[in-house]
């Protein structure tokens, strides 16, 4: 049976995730409030952030920065969540 959530990013009801995609309380918050489509959009944004800022996802400091972007993107909280400054997609 499909689980429906009121998606914080899309602002409408949509199909929810099958399980929490992230550990801890933040993972539960994402599970409760983010749709599959919005999570896919986040994964695409994540690739852009890692590439633009040349982040190492194994580095704890970089993980914290990524988490700030995640919260900013999915929940519009904090000062992160926008595309990196000066980013322009390849033609």
C-alpha positions in Angstrom: 0.0 0.0 0.0 1.3 3.4 -0.9 2.0 5.8 1.9 1.0 9.4 1.3 2.7 12.4 3.0 2.2 16.2 2.9 5.6 17.0 1.3 7.4 19.9 2.9 9.3 20.6 -0.4 6.5 20.2 -2.9 3.7 21.6 -0.7 1.3 18.9 -1.7 0.4 15.3 -0.9 2.6 12.8 -2.7 3.9 9.3 -2.3 6.1 8.9 0.7 9.4 7.1 1.1 9.5 3.4 2.0 11.9 3.9 4.9 13.9 6.6 6.6 16.7 7.6 4.2 18.9 9.1 6.9 19.7 8.1 10.5 18.3 9.5 13.7 15.6 12.2 14.3 16.4 13.9 11.0 15.8 10.7 9.1 12.4 10.2 10.8 11.5 13.8 10.0 12.4 13.2 6.4 10.4 10.0 6.3 7.4 11.8 7.8 7.5 14.9 5.7 9.3 14.3 2.4 8.0 12.6 -0.8 9.9 10.2 -3.0 10.0 12.8 -5.7 11.4 15.4 -3.3 14.0 13.0 -2.1 15.1 12.3 -5.7 15.4 16.1 -6.2 17.6 16.3 -3.1 19.8 13.5 -4.4 20.3 15.4 -7.6 21.1 18.6 -5.6 23.5 16.6 -3.4 25.6 15.6 -6.4 25.7 19.2 -7.5 26.8 20.4 -4.0 29.5 17.7 -3.7 30.9 18.5 -7.1 30.7 22.3 -6.9 32.2 22.5 -3.4 34.5 19.5 -4.1 33.4 17.9 -0.9 34.5 14.6 0.6 31.5 12.9 2.0 33.6 10.9 4.4 34.9 14.1 6.1 32.8 14.9 9.2 33.0 18.7 8.5 31.7 18.1 5.0 29.0 15.8 6.3 27.8 18.6 8.6 27.7 21.0 5.6 25.8 18.5 3.5 23.3 18.1 6.3 22.8 21.9 6.5 22.1 21.9 2.8 19.7 19.0 3.2 17.7 20.7 5.8 17.7 24.0 3.9 16.6 22.3 0.7 13.9 20.0 2.0 12.6 22.2 4.8 13.6 25.7 3.8 15.4 26.2 7.2 18.7 28.0 7.8 20.8 29.8 5.2 21.5 26.8 3.0 19.4 25.1 0.4 20.0 27.2 -2.6 22.2 26.1 -5.6 25.8 26.9 -5.0 26.7 30.5 -5.8 27.7 30.9 -9.4 26.5 27.5 -10.4 25.3 27.2 -14.0 24.4 23.8 -15.4 26.4 22.5 -18.4 24.8 23.3 -21.7 
